[in-house]
Amino acid sequence: GVGMGMTAPVSITAFPAEDGSFQQKVKVSLRIPSQFQANPPCPTDESIKIEERQEMTIYSTQFGGYAKEADYVSHAAKLKAALGSEAAYRTDFYLCNGYDPPMKPYGRRNEVWFVKE
């Protein structure tokens, strides 16, 4: 019952399949605005959970446009190639982040994050 407005980033946890595409399982995360973080409102929908994201170090790449699954998969593959075999990061998931409201047509920001092990 509390309006919190648009938060950024909207973060999708992708669990890649063997071919790099998303498995059917994804998790969408929204940042709780600062003024609500100490005491967030309780969700009334059982499918919504409040989680605290632990501090992490990431490898990241940024790109523009209206991002689709194929864009995130493509940029994840490019990030993987750029990192080579020297970087240690989680391979069971990665994070796809969008920073802009749907109606923003230009200057959009999207990122792919690999979490460092």
Residue frames relative to the residue before (quaternion, step in Angstrom):
aa qw qx qy qz dx dy dz
G 1.0000 0.0000 0.0000 0.0000 0.00 0.00 0.00
V 0.6341 0.5037 -0.3398 0.4782 3.59 1.25 0.12
G 0.3126 -0.7435 0.5597 0.1904 3.58 -0.80 0.99
M 0.0982 -0.8224 0.5597 0.0279 3.57 -0.76 1.03
G 0.4588 -0.7049 0.4452 0.3074 3.62 1.21 -0.07
M 0.7113 -0.4269 0.3490 0.4360 3.54 -1.38 -0.10
T 0.1044 -0.7731 0.6223 0.0640 3.55 -0.97 0.84
A 0.1133 -0.7862 0.6044 0.0620 3.56 -1.16 0.54
P 0.5614 -0.2387 -0.7919 -0.0285 1.41 -1.94 1.51
V 0.4059 -0.5756 0.6196 0.3465 3.48 -1.42 0.15
S 0.1148 -0.8345 0.5390 -0.0046 3.55 -0.53 1.19
I 0.1218 -0.7750 0.6185 0.0453 3.55 -0.85 1.03
T 0.2495 -0.7390 0.6059 0.1565 3.56 -0.80 1.01
A 0.1391 -0.7968 0.5870 0.0336 3.55 -0.60 1.21
F 0.1855 -0.7467 0.6321 0.0918 3.52 -1.04 0.91
P 0.2444 -0.8352 0.4704 0.1465 3.60 -0.03 1.26
A 0.4052 -0.6686 0.5744 0.2426 3.53 -1.21 0.76
E 0.7543 -0.3873 0.2777 0.4515 3.59 -1.29 0.09
D 0.7316 0.4202 -0.2319 0.4843 3.59 0.99 -0.86
G 0.6182 -0.5745 0.3348 0.4193 3.61 1.26 0.10
S 0.5510 0.6025 -0.4038 0.4127 3.61 1.23 -0.31
F 0.6020 -0.5489 0.4263 0.3930 3.56 -1.27 0.28
Q 0.4099 -0.6281 0.5878 0.3033 3.54 -1.14 0.65
Q 0.6744 -0.4899 0.3507 0.4267 3.58 -1.21 0.20
K 0.6575 0.5032 -0.2998 0.4739 3.58 1.19 -0.52
V 0.1498 0.7437 -0.6427 0.1066 3.58 -0.78 1.07
K 0.2116 -0.7516 0.6083 0.1427 3.56 -1.25 0.41
V 0.2043 -0.7728 0.5931 0.0967 3.56 -0.79 1.06
S 0.0682 -0.8019 0.5935 0.0043 3.57 -0.85 1.01
L 0.1432 -0.7654 0.6245 0.0604 3.52 -1.06 0.88
R 0.4373 -0.6856 0.5160 0.2691 3.56 -0.98 0.83
I 0.3538 -0.6997 0.5783 0.2255 3.55 -0.98 0.87
P 0.4994 -0.6749 0.4453 0.3110 3.62 -0.73 1.00
S 0.6906 -0.5339 0.3166 0.3712 3.55 -1.15 0.75
Q 0.6888 0.5052 -0.3035 0.4222 3.60 0.84 -0.91
F 0.7135 0.4210 -0.2531 0.4996 3.62 1.23 -0.31
Q 0.4923 0.7175 -0.4165 0.2634 3.62 1.19 -0.28
A 0.6482 0.5202 -0.3376 0.4419 3.62 0.96 -0.70
N 0.8007 0.0411 0.0147 0.5974 3.57 1.08 -0.73
P 0.0768 -0.8428 0.5313 0.0376 3.62 0.40 1.20
P 0.5395 -0.6068 0.4577 0.3622 3.60 -1.09 0.63
C 0.4803 -0.6688 0.4850 0.2945 3.59 -1.05 0.71
P 0.4391 -0.6885 0.5035 0.2823 3.60 -0.83 0.92
T 0.3357 -0.7328 0.5552 0.2050 3.58 -1.10 0.70
D 0.6357 0.4754 -0.3071 0.5249 3.58 1.33 -0.20
E 0.4491 -0.7318 0.4489 0.2473 3.60 -0.63 1.13
S 0.6346 0.5417 -0.3410 0.4331 3.61 1.13 -0.46
I 0.6390 0.4919 -0.3213 0.4965 3.60 1.29 -0.20
K 0.0688 -0.7967 0.6004 -0.0106 3.54 -0.81 1.09
I 0.3019 -0.7067 0.6012 0.2190 3.56 -1.16 0.57
E 0.0075 -0.7931 0.6070 -0.0499 3.54 -0.74 1.13
E 0.3167 -0.7014 0.5981 0.2238 3.51 -1.17 0.59
R 0.2830 -0.7563 0.5669 0.1630 3.57 -0.68 1.09
Q 0.3950 -0.7333 0.5113 0.2116 3.52 -0.74 1.11
E 0.6323 -0.5112 0.4172 0.4059 3.55 -1.26 0.45
M 0.0304 0.8033 -0.5931 0.0446 3.57 -0.99 0.80
T 0.3000 -0.6811 0.6289 0.2249 3.51 -1.33 0.37
I 0.1077 -0.8302 0.5468 0.0106 3.55 -0.82 1.00
Y 0.2919 -0.6292 0.6744 0.2531 3.47 -1.47 0.25
S 0.0364 -0.8441 0.5331 -0.0438 3.58 -0.72 1.01
T 0.0588 -0.7399 0.6651 0.0815 3.51 -1.33 0.47
Q 0.2449 -0.7813 0.5655 0.0990 3.54 -1.09 0.80
F 0.0621 0.7794 -0.6223 0.0383 3.57 -1.15 0.67
G 0.4434 -0.7141 0.4896 0.2320 3.57 -1.24 0.45
G 0.6083 0.5930 -0.4165 0.3237 3.52 -1.37 -0.21
Y 0.5961 -0.5011 0.4641 0.4221 3.52 -1.39 -0.12
A 0.2420 -0.8230 0.5011 0.1139 3.58 -0.23 1.28
K 0.1320 -0.7465 0.6497 0.0570 3.51 -1.09 0.93
E 0.7263 -0.4046 0.3043 0.4649 3.57 -1.27 0.13
A 0.6616 0.5214 -0.3165 0.4362 3.60 0.86 -0.92
D 0.6290 0.5282 -0.3388 0.4589 3.62 1.06 -0.68
Y 0.6627 0.4897 -0.3087 0.4752 3.58 0.93 -0.87
V 0.6381 0.5202 -0.3252 0.4652 3.60 0.95 -0.83
S 0.6661 0.5094 -0.2941 0.4585 3.59 0.92 -0.92
H 0.7045 0.4464 -0.2736 0.4791 3.59 0.88 -0.90
A 0.5863 0.5417 -0.3707 0.4747 3.61 1.13 -0.50
A 0.6469 0.5084 -0.3155 0.4728 3.60 0.99 -0.82
K 0.6503 0.5071 -0.3129 0.4712 3.60 1.00 -0.79
L 0.6424 0.5079 -0.3217 0.4752 3.59 1.01 -0.79
K 0.6315 0.5301 -0.3240 0.4640 3.57 0.97 -0.85
A 0.6670 0.4913 -0.3005 0.4728 3.61 0.93 -0.88
A 0.6577 0.5158 -0.3119 0.4518 3.60 0.97 -0.84
L 0.6824 0.4850 -0.2864 0.4659 3.60 1.03 -0.75
G 0.2514 -0.7926 0.5179 0.2009 3.58 1.11 -0.59
S 0.7133 -0.4584 0.3278 0.4167 3.53 -1.22 -0.45
E 0.5349 0.6606 -0.3918 0.3520 3.60 1.25 -0.11
A 0.6965 0.4771 -0.2725 0.4615 3.60 1.03 -0.75
A 0.2440 -0.7535 0.5950 0.1367 3.56 -1.01 0.88
Y 0.1886 0.7686 -0.5860 0.1740 3.55 -0.63 1.17
R 0.6323 -0.5295 0.4035 0.3963 3.56 -1.29 0.40
T 0.1787 -0.7999 0.5656 0.0913 3.58 -0.89 0.90
D 0.5707 0.6119 -0.3810 0.3934 3.60 1.25 -0.12
F 0.7861 0.0264 -0.0366 0.6164 3.59 1.29 -0.22
Y 0.0251 -0.7471 0.6564 0.1018 3.51 -1.38 0.13
L 0.4345 -0.7103 0.5025 0.2328 3.55 -1.27 0.40
C 0.1785 -0.7528 0.6303 0.0649 3.54 -1.02 1.00
N 0.0518 -0.8439 0.5328 -0.0356 3.56 -0.53 1.19
G 0.0904 -0.7683 0.6324 0.0400 3.53 -1.05 0.88
Y 0.2563 -0.8205 0.5028 0.0909 3.55 -0.87 0.98
D 0.7319 0.4607 -0.2190 0.4518 3.60 1.19 -0.31
P 0.5322 -0.6052 0.4751 0.3533 3.58 -1.17 0.56
P 0.6656 -0.5520 0.3270 0.3814 3.60 -1.09 0.61
M 0.7127 0.4755 -0.2677 0.4407 3.60 1.02 -0.70
K 0.5172 0.6113 -0.4421 0.4042 3.63 1.20 0.10
P 0.2325 -0.8366 0.4793 0.1273 3.62 -0.31 1.18
Y 0.8031 0.2339 -0.1033 0.5382 3.62 1.05 -0.67
G 0.8088 0.2965 -0.2082 0.4632 3.55 -1.26 0.45
R 0.2739 0.7880 -0.5053 0.2207 3.56 1.12 0.65
R 0.1898 -0.7780 0.5923 0.0892 3.57 -1.14 0.71
N 0.0272 0.7579 -0.6487 0.0634 3.53 -0.94 1.06
E 0.0750 -0.7968 0.5982 0.0400 3.56 -1.15 0.57
V 0.2141 -0.6959 0.6631 0.1736 3.52 -1.34 0.45
W 0.1123 -0.7921 0.5990 0.0345 3.56 -0.90 0.99
F 0.1357 -0.7097 0.6847 0.0954 3.53 -1.12 0.85
V 0.3333 -0.7530 0.5359 0.1862 3.60 -0.82 0.98
K 0.4211 -0.7180 0.5067 0.2244 3.53 -0.73 1.16
E 0.4006 -0.7083 0.5282 0.2424 3.58 -1.02 0.83
